Amino acid sequence: MTKDFIALTPKVPDLPTLLAGLYAGGPDLGVNTTADGAVVQLCAPDGRPLVSVEAPILIQVPGETTRLLNHAVGDGPVWWTEARASTAVPEAARLAGSFAGRLATVLGGTVWPPEAATTEVVPLTTDVSAIPVPATSTPAVDVLTDSTAVVIQDRPLVPMTSWLSHALRTTTAADRALQIVTPPTARLTLPTRTALHGLPNRWVIQDPEHGYYDGLSGAVLHWNNGTFTPIHDDKGNTQVAYAFTADADADADTGDRQLILTLRTRHPADAGLVLGRALEAAFQHLTGAPPTGWSTAEPINLPWSTRELTDLARARAPQPTWLIAIGHADRPALATLRVLRTPAGVEEDITLALGYDGDETPPLDTIEDLAAELDAEHGLVTLLTALRAARRDLTIPPRLEPPPIPVTFTLGTDEVKRIGLAHAQHPPHGPAPALFGHPAEPALHYHLGNGSAPHAWAMLQQLTRHLKQQP
C-alpha cells in the first residue's frame, strides 16, 4: 500500500530545494531516478524505494487543487509536486511528509494532507532486509502478478494522475489488468472511471465490514490466482455486495443531474487540421465559454489550446492520443477526448459531462442547435445525449447509480448518406427525425424523450438496430 503527499508551492522546486527535501531521511539514504529521470526515489541502503517523487507540474488551471484535493490555494499558478510513500516500511510515510513539508517551508507553500507536513529528520530504523523486495519497478504499482497490477489508493478522490496513466499504459502493453483498491469512502474522477472501462480492469473496494467488491458493478470479489475476480453462487450468478446497493438512491434524492454527451467526429487527414474544435464548440454552447484547460492526466495543468493539443496528437500519430478538458469551476464540466487515425481519416471520440443541482435545468432544448453546428462545421458522425441522476461534481461513488437515460440521437450528414436517407428517415417504430442542413443531404436528429422515461433505451436500441440493417 502507498500513501500520497503533495507539496503545493508558488515557486518551482529547484534542484537544491529538492535535495534538501530528500535529506529528510538523513545522509544514510540513497537517491535513484526512474522513468527517464521524471521520477526521483529516496531509497534505503539496499536500494529499496521508500519515497517516489514525480517531477513538479505547473498548474495553470484555476480550481484544480480544490476540485481534486478540497484544498484551496492562493490565486495564480501553483507547482504541484507529488510524492508516494511505500507502506511496506513504517518510516516511509513520515519521510514523504517531511519531504513535502520541507518543500513547502522553503518555497512558502502548503502540503496536502495538511496534517502530514513536517520538517523533521526521519531516521530509518526498520530492518528492511527482513521485508520482501517488491516485484515491480513502476512507482504506482503496489502488487504485480502475471495477470494483474494492483494500485492501492487511500485518498478521498482518485484522479487519473500521471502515475496511474503510466501504470495503465504499462499494464496494457504487458496484457495485464489494472485494479485500483480503495476504501469505501473513496470516489473516482470521471477520467479515472473512463480509463477503467472494460474488464479485466477494476475498481476494488476494500470494506472492513463487507470484504471486497467492485466499486462500479457491486460484484463481490476475492483474490484468486493473482487477481480480483467475482464470487459466484451455486447457480453461477455473481453476488452483489449489500453496501453497493444500500444507498443507491442517495444521489437521486439530492436532485443533482448530469448531462452526458457522447459524440464522434471525423476529418480528412490533412496538414491544416486543428483538433478539439468540436469539443470547444460543445463547451461554448452549453457553458457559455470554451474549456479552461487540458492535459493528458490529472491534475489538468495547461491552458486550453486547440493548436497545442493538435501538435501533441500529430506527434503521437499513428498511435492514439487520450486527453482531458475541463470547464470553469462555476459549472462542473469535464470531458475526455480520444484522437485516433483510421482509414477514413482522423476521428475524435468525445465524452462530455456537465453537472447540475436540483435548482438548475439542464439545457436540453439547446441540443438540436448544437448538433446542427457540429454537423455543419465539425464533421459530426454521431451524437448521443443522455441525462441521469448523479452527483453535480461529476465524481463517481462506489455504489449503484441509475443509468443515463437517452434524450436525443443525431446522425451527421455523411453518416446519413452512408446508411441511406430513406432508410434512416423511416424507422418502423419511430421516432421520426428532425432534418437540418441541406435538404438533399441532411443530418437527422431523433428525439427519444426528456431524460426521465426508461423506455427511451428500448427506443434507442430499436433505432440503432434499424440503422445497422442493410436497406
N, C-alpha and C positions, 0 to 999 in steps of 0.2 A: 504494500500500500504506500502511496505517496501523499505528501501534503504540499499545497501550493501557497506561495508567498509572493507578493507583488509590491515592488517599490515604484511609487508614482512621484516623479520629480520634474521641476520646471527646467532643469538643465540636463544635458546628456551626460550619463555616467562615463567619463573618460577612463583611460587605462589606469592611471594612479588611483582613482576612486574605486574602480572595480577590484584592484589588487588589495586596497585597504579593506574592502568588504570581504574578500576571500581569506583574509587573515583572521577572520572570526574564529577559526579553529586553531590559531597559533601557528608557529613555524613548522610543526611536525607533519602537517598535512600537505599533500601534493596537489598540483593543478594539471588538468588534462583538457584537451579540446576534442570535439567530435562534430559531426555534421558539417564537414568542410570549414571548421572554425566558427560556425554560427552558435555553438553551444560550448560553454566553459564548465568544467566539472571540478568540484572540490572533492578530493579523493583521500581515502585512508592510506596509510603507508603501503598496504598491499595492492594499491591501485583500484580498490573498490570505490565506485562513485557514491558519494554521500549527498551532495547537492549539485544539481544541474541548473545552470543559469543560461537563459536564452539571450541573444543579442537584443539590446534595447530597441523598442519600437516607438516612433514619434506618433502620438495620437493627435490628429488634426481635426477630428470629427467631434463636435460638441456632444456631451451627454453620454459618451461611451462608458466612462467609469461608473456613472450612475446606473446605466442600463445593465451592465454585467456584474457589478460588484455592490450596487446600492451604496456607493462610496463617492460622494461628490468631491471634486477638486476645484481650484480657482479657475477663472476664465483663462482662455488661451491654450495653446498646445501643451501636452504633458508627455514625458517619456515614461513608458511602461516597461519595466524590467522584471521578468517573471523567473522565479526560482522554484524548483521542485525538489523536495527532500524525501529521500527514501526512509520509510519507517522500519526497514529491516534493522537499522541501527538507531537506538534510542536518542542519541545526541543529534541526529541529522536535522530534525525539525527545529531544534534550538539554533543550530548552525545557520539554517536558512533564514530564520527570523532575525538573527544577528546580522547576517549579510544584508538583508533588506533594510534593517534599521540603520546600519552604518551608511548606506547609500542615501537614505532619506535625511539623516543628520547632516551629512556633508553638503548635500545639494539643496536642502531646505524643502523637502517633500514630505510625503506621508507613506504609510505602509498599510496594505490590506493582507490579512485582517489586522485591525489596529492593535489588538491585544498581543500580537505576535512580535511586535517591534522591540528589539533590544540592541545594545551595542556591546554586550559582554563578550569576552573570550570564552569559547566553549571547548574545553579540552576533550579529546577522545579518550574515554575510559573503558569503553566496551572492548572486549577481546573479539575483534572482527574475524579472526581466524576460525572461530567457532561457528560462524554464520555462513551458510552456503552462498557461493558466488552466484548472482543472478544470471540466468541463461540468455538474457537479452542485452544488447548494447544500445537499444533505442530508448532514449530517456523517458518517454511517456509510457512505455510498456512495463507492467509490473510482473506479469506471468506470461511466459511464452511456451507453447506446446507445439506439436507437429501440425495441429489444425487451427489453433486459436491464439490470438494475442489479447490479453486481458489488461485493461486500464482501470485502476481503482481511483475514483474521484470522491473527495469529501467536501467539495464546495457547493453552496446552495444552488447555483446556476451553472450548468456545464456548457460552455461555449465551444464552438469549433475552432479551437486555438491552433496555432501552427504546430504545437506539439501533437495534437490529435490528428491534424491533417497529415502530418508526416507519418504517423503511425498507421493511418488508414491507407496511405499510398503504399507503404512497405508491406503491409499485410496483404493487400490486394495483389501486389506483384508476386508475393510468395504463395498465393492461393490459400491464405488463412482468413479466418473470421476475426473481426474486431468486436470485442464485447466490453462495454463500459459498465462498471459496477459502481453503484452509488447507494447511499442511504435513502429511505423512502421520503425524506424531506427535500430531496433534490428535484430540480426541474431541468429541462433541456431548452436551449435556444432553438429557434426554427432551423438555422443552418445545421446544427448537430443532428436534429431529428431527420432532416433531409438526407444527410450524409449516411445515416444508419439505415436508410430504407433498404429493405430486402435482406432476407436471411442468407447466410448464417450470422450476419452482424446482429447484435442485440444490445438493448439497454437492460441491464440486470439490476433489479432492486434487491438489496440485502436488508431484509426486515427482521429485527430482533425477535418479533413475535410470530411472523408468518413465514420465515425462511426466505428462499429466493423465488422471485417471479419476474416475468418480462414486463418492463415498465410501459410497453406500447400495446401489448396484447393481453396481458394479465396471466399468461400461461405459467403455471407452477414449474419451476426449473430445479434441476440438480446438476452437480458436477459429475460428469460421466465421460471417461476416456479422454480427458484433457479439454473438455469444452462444456458449456452450459447447454443442456438440452431439456425439452419438456418431459414432464412425468405424465404417463397415460394411465387411465383406469383399466379395469378388466376388459372393457369393450373397445379399448384402443382410443378412447376420447381424451383430449387434452383437458387437464384440470385447470380451472381459473381461480386465482387467489381471491379470497374474500376481501382483502384490503384493496384490491384493484377496483372492485365494484361498489364498495361500501359508501363512498362519497361521489358516486357517478353523476349526481345532479347538482353538484356544488357550483360549477360554473354557469349552468343553465339558470340557477336561481338568482345570480347576480345581474342577469340581463346583458352581460357582455357578449359581443358578437365579433366574429372575424369574417371579413370579405376576402375570398381567395380567388385569384385569377391564375389560370394555368394556360399559357399560350406558347405557340411555336411560330417563329418567323423563318423565312428562307430568302437568301440573297445570292445574286451571282457573285462568284469569287473573283472580284476584280481589285485592282490596286487602290481604287478610290473608296472602297467600302469602309464605313465607320460603324462600328458595332455599338450596342447599348442605346440606340435612339428609340427603339420601341419601348424599352423599359423606362427611359426618360419620359416618353410621351404618356405612359400609364401613370407614373408618379405625378406628372404635371396635371393630368386630367383629374385624378382622384384626390390629390392632396393640395393642389394649387402651387406646387413648387417641384423642381427636379430633386433627385436624391441629393443628400448632403455628402455622402461618402461611399467608398467602395474598398474592397480588399479581397484577398484570396483566403483570408482566415479572420477569426475574431481575436482581439478587438478590431473593429473596422477603423482603419487609420488614415486613409487617403481621401482628400477632397475629390468630389465627383468629377470625372473627366472621361468622356467617351473616347477621346483620342488616346489617352494612356492605356485604357483597358483594351482598345483595339490593337495597340502596339504589343501588349502582352500576349494577346491571343495569336497574333501573327507570328510572334517569336516562338510560340509553343507549337504551332501547327506543324504536322498534321495531328498532333496529339490534342485532345480536347482541353478546354480551359474552364474551370469552375470558379465562380466568384460570388461575392455577396454585395448587396447595395442596401443602404438604409436611408430613411427619410428624417424629417425634423422630429424632435422629441415630443412636440405637442400633438402629433398624430402618429401613433405607432404604425410604421410601415417598413417591412423588411422583405427583401427579395433574394432569391438565388438565381443565377444565370449560368447556363452551361452552353458554351460555344463549341460546335463540332463541325468538322469538314466532312461532307458527304458527297457522293457522286452528283447530287443535284445542286450543290453549291455550299454555302455556309449557313448553318442553321443555329438558331438561338432557342433554347428551351428555358422558359422563364416561369417561375412561381412567385407571385407577389401576394403577400398577406397584409391586411390592414385591420387595425383593432378599433372597436367602438364600444362605449359603455351603454348602459341601459337608457340613458337620456339622449343618445345620438342615433341618427337614422343613417344606415349605410346608403350610399348614393346609387341605388340600383337603377334609377331612372336615367342615369348618365352612361350606362354601359354600352348601349347601342351606338351612341355618338363616338365613344372611344373605339369600339370595334370598327366603325366606318373609317376613322382616322388611321388605325393600324393597318387596315386593308389598303387604303389609298396611298399611304406614304411609307409603310414599313414592312411590306412583304408578308402580311399575315397568312398563316396556313390554317390554324385553328385557335379558338379561344373558348375556354370553359370558365364560367363564372359560378361560384357557389357561395353559400352562406352557412355558417354554423355557430352554435353556442359554444364559446370558448373564451379564454382569457384575453382581455384587451391588450395586455402587454406582450402577447404573441408567444409566451413561453408555454412549454408542454409539461404538465404534471404527470406523475406515474399512476394514473387512474383512467377508468373508462370515460371517454369523451364521445359525445354524439358525432356521427359522421357529418361531413358537409353535405348540404342539400343543393343540387344543381338549380341554377336560376336561368341561365341562358347558355346557348352554344352557338358559335359562329364558325362558318366555313369561309375562308378567304376566296377571292376570285379565282386564283389558279387552282385551288383545290376543287371548287365547283366545276371548273372546266374539265378536270381530270375525271371526276365522278360522272359528270353529265348533268346539265341543268335540269332537264325534265325529270330525271330520276331523283335528284337531290331535292327538288322543289315539292315533291308529292309523296312524302312518307305515308304509308297506308293508315297508320294510327295517329297521324298528326305528330307534332303541331305544324301548321302551315307557317313557313318562314316569312319574315320581312325581307325585302330586297333593298340593297343600296349599291351605289356605284353606277357604272354604265349599264343601261337596261339590257343590252345584248350580252354583256359579260358581268353579271352582278355577283356580289357576295351575298350569302344567305345567313340570316340571324334568326335563330329559333328561341322562342320564349317557352321556358319549361315550368315556371312558377315564380313564387315570391320568396323562396327560401325557407318555407315553413311546412311544405307538403312533402312527406317522404315518398309519395308515388312519383315524384319527379325523377327519381332514379330509374324506375321502370320505363318512363317515357324516354329518358336518355339512352337506355340500353336498347330499346326498340328502334330508336332513331339511328344509333350507330350500327346496329345490325343491318338495317336497310341501306345505309350509305356504303357499307362494305360489300353488298351484293352487286354482282355484275348486272347492269341494266339490260 
